[in-house]
């Protein structure tokens, strides 16, 4: 909760910008906001497709889609996507997939989605090298300490695996299961297409939703530059463990869109509207769906 508290402090200090951003919401063009809502709904379809593509066993399509909707609400209880992962892990085990294979499928989905997101980000950076000043996404002098901290964490992880034999055995067993599951999935073209197609469509639809909100607010940033800003911001906050990305995602999106050339007040309005559509409006229906799925023993 520490990153969220820091973001709240910054929000209070810059409350005049936030109030001006809320004022811009009144001028939004509703057809574009509706398009953003449609793109948000399609992200659940893309996630369901990728989840099915990560496991060999056929999953019930309707319950799988409902689980992705409910997972969004669970994601706000635990940091960095752990809530959605827990819901999907439970759903697969209830469907009869062994725990080891369910965990392997979950890891394969996360890996495919990360590769797809970074591939899109690198591709847009190559296509539009001057669209975004990456250095502005981090405070001055923060890159060195960040790299040092990442190196320390990696070294500590490797040392722990080497020294703790039981943990090393568990990790190696999991990796063997995960590699076997990945090979099996890629022997089925339909599964591989669902996995990688859904993994690519998911961040694209998220970026399309932000672009639609930007068009609704007449944000003077080209759509592809907005998509690039979104991918860069979400990649930057992936290491910040706030529940549902609340606070950290908003801050990173505002910084990224300003770095792409947008006015601060309009950018703030765009980010607020985007997060209302993608987070706060689906939150209560998603929580009710999650409760119903638990009661029906779907998860």
Beta strands, then each sheet from edge to edge (+ up, - down):
end
